Amino acid sequence: MIMRIRGVVLPEREERTFWVDGERLRTELPAGAAAKHVETVVDGGWLLPGLVDVHTHPGAESPDDRFDEALLRKHLSAHRDAGVLLVRTPGTAQRMPGWVDREPDLPRVRSAGRWLATPGRFFPGAGRDVGEDQLAGAAVEEATAASGWCKVIGDWRWDEPAVPLDVLKATVEAVHSAGGRVAVHCQTGEGSRNAVLAGADSLEHGMHLDPALLDLMAKQGTAYVPTLSAFAESAEVWQGRESSSRRSSWLDGWQGMVDNVRLAHEAGVTVLAGTDTFPCGMVATESQWLLRAGMPAEEAIGAASWTARDWLGLPGLTDGAPADLVAYDQDPTAEPGTLPQPKRVILRGRVVR
């Protein structure tokens, strides 16, 4: 049986017809397929490359939890059911089990291996604890053992120093020399500055990021993953607390994250959608936050679809591309509220919804 798909492809806004040949999309009917039964599974509407969450931690719901493979499967299934067909996991308590890459019914996973934390800069024992002099070597090990990514905890408490710039820069250089990429958790001004100056590939959160650094981020290709939806509820809590230097610092950082979404987009920085929260499968909510923060609708949707896929090395909806897509009756860039509810989800050439 051959599947036929027709619709208006985003972001190109061209009507196209695809045939699914195994796990690949084809723009022409595959040779010998004419004699087979052809089933049209999408006929009209809007087609997007599968949604992407570039910052999610399936397998455990808090740093105190043990990594659980059954929970990992449950979390990835929730992503898939929402149309999230590709995820990047920037840090877990253990490396991804080998079966993840072989599961046809689960999203594609780009893992950064275990969190890398220097003394005093993360939940004790939640990741891989290393000394500053060991960080570069450990980062190369995690990147090469995972999907080419590693994740460094660049800072931790708001009133304590970040990983020194020279240490972080040496780490990024070592990973880049090995062909890998580095994500850096940063929630302080110093941590965010050091991550940018070190040449990190992505800033996770970027709280207190100095907007004067955005031009450099654009120039060197450092992406911004603000994870606004993970901080939104905490913002309400902090707003209700009594005045203090900590409260002021946190709320200033939160507002800076929101403001920097628009400024980063205007500066040419790649802004991407990552949730860093539960339940899984909520990347559409993060896309809505990016829209609310000032990104144009098409870019806010792309941050959770085609832009993120391209950034992670996968193509959009073209001949020979993986048959991973979501279909909608309405244009999600005109009606962003439709993004959480695709009418059809196709993963690896199979209809999963």
C-alpha positions in Angstrom: 0.0 0.0 0.0 1.2 3.5 -1.0 0.2 6.5 1.0 -0.6 9.8 -0.8 -0.5 13.2 0.9 -1.6 16.5 -0.6 -1.6 19.9 1.0 -0.1 23.4 1.3 3.5 23.0 2.6 4.9 25.4 5.2 6.9 27.5 5.1 7.0 27.5 1.3 3.2 27.9 1.0 3.2 25.7 -2.1 0.6 23.0 -2.7 2.4 19.7 -3.1 1.6 16.0 -3.4 3.8 13.4 -1.8 3.9 9.6 -1.9 5.3 7.8 1.1 7.9 5.3 0.0 8.9 3.4 3.1 10.1 6.1 5.6 10.7 8.7 2.9 8.6 11.3 1.1 8.6 11.3 -2.7 7.3 13.9 -5.1 6.7 11.3 -7.8 4.9 8.0 -7.6 7.6 5.4 -6.9 8.4 3.0 -9.7 6.2 0.0 -9.6 3.8 1.6 -7.2 1.0 2.0 -9.8 0.0 -1.6 -9.4 -0.3 -1.2 -5.7 -3.3 0.2 -3.7 -2.9 4.0 -3.1 -4.5 5.4 -0.1 -4.9 9.1 0.3 -4.4 9.9 4.0 -4.3 13.7 3.7 -6.2 15.5 1.0 -6.0 19.3 1.4 -5.2 21.5 4.3 -1.7 22.5 5.6 1.4 20.4 6.0 4.2 21.1 8.4 7.4 19.1 9.1 7.0 17.3 12.4 7.0 19.5 15.4 10.2 19.7 17.5 11.0 20.3 21.2 14.6 21.3 21.5 14.7 21.2 25.3 12.9 18.4 27.0 14.0 15.8 29.6 12.0 12.6 29.2 12.7 9.8 31.5 12.4 11.6 34.9 10.2 14.4 36.1 12.5 15.9 38.7 16.3 15.8 39.4 15.7 13.6 42.4 14.0 10.9 40.4 15.8 7.9 39.0 15.9 7.7 35.3 13.1 5.3 34.3 12.9 3.7 30.8 9.2 3.0 31.1 8.7 6.7 31.9 11.0 7.6 29.0 8.7 5.7 26.7 5.6 7.3 28.2 7.1 10.8 27.8 8.2 10.2 24.2 4.8 8.8 23.4 3.1 12.0 24.7 5.4 14.1 22.5 4.5 11.9 19.5 0.8 12.1 20.1 1.0 15.9 20.1 2.8 15.9 16.7 6.3 16.4 18.3 8.3 14.0 16.1 11.8 15.2 16.9 13.2 16.1 20.4 16.6 17.2 21.7 17.3 16.1 25.2 20.0 18.5 26.6 21.0 16.5 29.6 19.6 13.5 31.5 20.7 11.5 34.5 22.0 8.8 32.2 22.7 8.3 28.6 19.8 7.4 26.3 19.3 3.6 26.0 20.1 2.2 22.6 16.6 1.1 21.9 15.4 4.7 21.6 16.9 5.1 18.1 15.4 1.8 17.0 11.8 2.4 18.0 9.6 3.2 14.9 6.7 4.5 16.9 8.7 7.1 19.0 10.1 10.5 18.0 13.6 10.9 16.7 15.9 11.8 19.6 19.0 14.0 19.6 20.6 13.4 23.0 23.3 15.5 24.8 24.1 12.6 27.2 24.4 13.4 30.9 24.4 16.9 32.4 27.9 18.0 33.1 28.2 19.9 36.4 31.2 21.3 38.1 31.3 21.5 41.9 28.3 23.3 43.5 26.6 24.0 40.2 23.8 21.5 40.0 21.7 19.1 42.0 24.2 16.7 43.6 24.4 13.4 41.7 21.7 14.4 39.2 24.2 14.5 36.3 27.9 13.8 35.8 29.9 15.7 38.4 33.3 16.7 37.2 36.0 19.1 38.2 36.7 22.2 36.1 39.9 20.7 34.9 38.0 17.6 33.7 35.1 19.4 32.0 36.5 19.6 28.5 37.4 15.9 28.4 34.0 14.9 29.9 32.2 17.1 27.4 33.9 15.4 24.5 33.1 12.0 25.9 29.4 12.8 26.3 29.1 14.4 22.9 30.7 11.5 21.1 28.8 8.9 23.0 25.4 10.6 22.4 24.1 12.4 19.3 27.0 14.8 19.0 25.7 17.1 21.7 26.7 17.7 25.3 25.2 19.9 28.0 27.2 22.0 30.4 25.7 23.6 33.5 27.3 27.0 33.1 26.1 28.6 36.3 23.8 27.8 39.1 22.9 30.0 42.1 22.3 33.7 41.2 24.8 35.0 43.7 27.7 32.6 43.0 30.2 32.6 40.2 29.7 30.9 36.9 32.0 28.4 35.2 35.1 30.6 34.3 35.2 31.8 30.8 38.6 30.2 30.0 37.3 26.8 31.2 34.1 27.1 29.2 35.9 28.3 26.1 38.4 25.4 26.3 35.4 23.0 26.6 33.6 24.4 23.6 36.8 24.3 21.5 37.4 20.7 22.5 33.9 19.6 21.6 33.9 21.5 18.3 37.3 19.9 17.4 35.6 16.5 17.9 32.7 17.5 15.7 30.2 18.0 18.5 28.0 20.8 19.7 27.6 22.4 23.2 24.4 23.5 25.0 25.0 25.7 28.0 22.5 26.2 30.9 22.8 29.8 32.0 20.6 31.8 34.4 22.9 34.6 35.5 24.4 37.5 33.6 27.9 36.1 34.0 26.9 32.7 33.0 25.1 33.9 29.9 28.0 36.2 28.9 30.5 33.4 29.3 28.4 31.0 27.2 28.3 33.5 24.4 31.9 34.5 24.5 32.9 30.8 24.7 31.1 30.2 21.4 28.4 27.8 22.7 26.0 26.4 20.1 22.9 27.1 22.2 22.0 29.1 25.3 19.4 27.3 27.4 17.3 29.9 29.3 19.7 32.8 29.0 18.3 34.6 32.0 20.0 38.0 32.5 21.5 37.8 29.0 22.9 41.2 28.0 21.1 42.1 24.7 24.4 43.7 23.6 25.6 40.2 23.0 22.9 39.3 20.5 24.8 40.5 17.5 27.7 38.2 18.4 25.3 35.3 18.9 23.9 35.9 15.4 27.3 36.2 13.9 28.7 33.0 15.4 25.5 30.9 15.2 24.6 30.6 18.9 20.9 29.8 19.2 18.6 31.1 21.9 16.3 28.6 23.7 14.5 30.7 26.3 12.1 28.0 27.6 9.6 30.6 28.6 6.8 28.2 29.4 9.0 26.6 32.1 9.5 29.9 33.9 6.0 31.4 33.4 4.4 29.8 36.5 7.4 30.7 38.7 7.1 34.3 37.5 3.6 34.4 39.1 5.0 33.0 42.3 7.9 35.5 42.5 5.6 38.4 41.8 3.5 37.5 44.8 6.5 37.4 47.2 7.8 40.2 49.4 10.4 42.6 48.0 13.9 41.4 48.2 17.1 41.5 46.1 16.5 37.9 45.1 12.9 38.6 43.9 14.1 41.7 42.0 16.9 39.7 40.3 14.6 36.8 39.3 11.9 39.1 37.9 14.4 41.2 36.0 15.8 38.0 34.5 12.4 36.8 33.6 11.5 40.0 31.9 14.8 40.1 30.1 14.2 36.6 28.7 10.8 37.7 27.3 12.3 40.9 25.9 15.3 39.2 24.4 13.0 36.9 22.2 12.0 39.8 20.0 15.4 41.4 20.2 17.2 38.2 19.3 14.9 37.6 16.4 15.5 41.1 15.1 19.2 40.6 15.4 19.1 37.4 13.3 19.6 35.0 16.2 18.0 31.6 15.7 15.3 31.4 18.4 13.9 27.9 19.1 11.1 26.3 21.1 12.0 24.2 24.1 9.7 23.4 27.0 11.9 22.1 29.8 8.7 21.2 31.7 6.0 18.6 32.0 3.7 17.2 30.8 5.5 16.3 27.6 4.0 17.2 24.2 3.5 20.9 25.0 5.8 22.6 22.6 2.9 24.4 21.0 2.5 26.3 24.3 6.2 27.4 24.0 5.5 28.5 20.4 2.6 30.6 21.8 5.0 32.2 24.3 7.4 33.1 21.6 4.6 34.7 19.7 3.5 36.6 22.8 7.0 37.8 23.3 7.2 39.4 19.9 8.2 36.9 17.3 6.2 37.0 14.1 3.7 34.1 13.9 5.4 32.3 11.1 8.8 32.4 12.9 7.2 31.3 16.2 5.7 28.3 14.5 8.9 27.6 12.6 10.8 27.6 15.9 8.8 24.5 16.8 9.0 22.9 13.4 11.0 23.6 10.2 13.6 26.0 11.7 14.3 23.6 14.6 14.5 20.6 12.3 17.0 22.4 10.0 19.0 23.4 13.0 19.2 19.8 14.1 20.2 18.6 10.6 16.9 17.3 9.2 15.2 18.7 6.1 11.6 20.0 5.7 9.0 18.5 3.4 11.0 17.8 0.3 11.7 14.8 -2.0 13.6 12.2 -0.1 13.0 13.8 3.3 12.0 11.6 6.3 8.2 11.1 6.2 7.6 13.0 9.5 4.8 15.5 9.2 1.7 17.0 10.8 -1.4 18.1 8.9 -3.9 20.8 9.8 -7.3 21.9 8.4 -6.3 25.6 9.0 -3.0 27.5 8.5 -1.3 27.4 12.0 0.6 30.6 11.2 -2.8 32.4 10.8 -4.5 30.4 13.6 -1.7 29.5 16.1 -4.2 28.0 18.5 -4.6 25.1 16.1 -0.9 24.0 16.6 -1.6 21.6 19.5 -4.2 19.6 17.6 -3.0 18.3 14.2 -5.6 16.3 12.4 -3.0 13.8 11.1 0.4 12.8 12.5 2.7 10.7 10.3 6.0 9.5 11.7 8.6 7.5 9.7 6.0 6.9 7.0 3.3 5.5 9.4 0.1 7.2 10.4 0.2 7.4 14.2 -2.8 9.7 14.6 
